[in-house]
Amino acid sequence: MRGERQANRRIRLLIAIFVLVFAGTLARAVWLQGVQASSLGKLAERQHHESITIPAGRGTIFDSAGLQLAIGEQTTTIYGDPRQITNARGVATAAERYRGVGANALYPQLLDHKSGFVYIKRFADPKEAEPFLKRAFSGVNSYPEEKRAYPQMTVGSQVIGFAGTDNKGLAGLEVEYDKSLSGKPGRQTIVRDPFGRAIDVVSTTPEHQGHPIFTTIDSKIQANAEQVLRDTVRQWHAKSATAIVLDPHTGGVLAMAQAPGYNANSASRVAQSLQTNHAVTDVFEPGSVFKLVTVAGALTDGLVTPDSSFTLPPCIQVADKCIHDAEQRGTETLTVAKILSHSSNVGAITIAEKLGASQLMHWIDAFGFGKPTGLDFPGESGGIVPAYPDQWSGTTIGNVPIGQGIAVTPIQIAAAYGAIANGGVWIQPHLVEKVGGRTLHDFKHRRIVSPAVDAELKTMLTGVVDEHGATGNAAQISGYTVAGKTGTAQIPGPHGYTTGKYVASFVGMVPVKSPRLLVLVSVDEPRSAIFGGVVAAPAFAQIAKFDLQYLAVPPDAPLH
């Protein structure tokens, strides 16, 4: 009897335990289905569904002849999800074959289960990535990614600029036209298995590729200008040099070069000073090339003619300063044309005094100084012009007419002389002529001087190059007429002008009757020679001669 009671007690205890376990299991199931169903469902969906961005291809940048200046190279980016990776050591070891991937650095990242994303190798060559991906490591995936590349390397690098790691423009035309170049990314929702492998595509929103950009730059003209500048910097042991080649009838920039330059593919490792486009962002005192403004204003206002003559003393007293010409001379009589061709400071100031401060400021504004040209390039400087005449010091009327006490950019000078090359009409300079299928037309233009005055200025500027003993003889090109102006300007420092530091420049047009080209050359801090006619004029002639032959421009003068 006692044995029976013990057996029954054990059976009841066992049944009670089963009932309790069943009740607990049932309660757990009810709680999971009723209370946690929603959140668990979302978690499961997140574990198996993944929404990824499909990058839009960045638009190509072309030169005027259709040569690619900036392109998108297709690469493969490999990444991992540490929460799904089961063989972190194997992944790290296999990845080490890629340049720049260290197993010791990657391994601890793959073990960090708090992170859901780790780059294993970004921008890998698709062919190199294929063997690694075929090993099908759990938690390892990839996606196609575009990397910006610059096939012309150094050619036009300061103009084209560069895009960053995420394919966003950071400098030059890449940032100026970033919105058009970028396009619109797409999205794709995919289903992955427990090992992180894609097994289905649920939905796709297609990407829209970026628009191509067609520039006015001609790569051959650009490359030649850069080579001439490198040679010029080397010859004169200069700090740097800048050149602009402009089509004066359209405002299109055919070349915007500087030396030293840099390879745009290595932009992240290059000093900011090399990336800067000095032709647009930097200002300098122009020196004698600025005398054009004074002479053009006086001619237009009827105060002088090219043949008007002035008896000029060795120096001219302006307030407490006696300003003289670059070369010492005695008292002499010069016409307005000779004042320009011999670059007489005393003569230019004498004409400016007849013009007056207010009218001089009017002509400075008319030629576009003191404000950006509107070039389609980021960070363009407007230059620095004196305050209103009633705030001028006593010496301002002696400084500004000869290009001192005023700061301009190379593109402003090129555009001003481009107006004379274009019959007296200023045209807004530009670097891009077409975005996608849209041709750009709305470039500003305005008449600065009459055709008659323009013709007089062209004749006088021709004398700067052709006349025996004039300052621009070294700019002559056999078979072509050239008109232009030299400039030599001392560089200002924090406590006045810096001894021994100058900017030498030359700006000219060719052929004179119907100019096809406007070329500016500026050389910063040359040594052993400082004058624009010695340092910059020969570089102008080399650049222009190549361009004339390349563009098959017919000669308009005898060979010499």
Helices and strands as residue ranges (DSSP letters): H 2-34, H 37-48, E 49-54, E 61-62, E 68-80, H 88-95, H 103-111, E 118-124, H 126-134, E 140-149, H 157-160, E 162-163, E 169-171, H 172-176, H 178-182, E 186-192, E 198-205, E 213-215, H 219-236, E 240-246, E 253-259, G 264-269, H 272-275, H 278-281, G 287-290, H 291-300, E 309-312, E 315-318, E 321-324, E 332-335, H 336-341, H 345-355, H 357-366, G 389-391, H 396-399, G 400-402, H 410-421, E 425-427, E 432-435, E 438-439, E 445-447, H 451-466, G 473-475, E 483-493, E 496-510, E 517-524, H 532-550
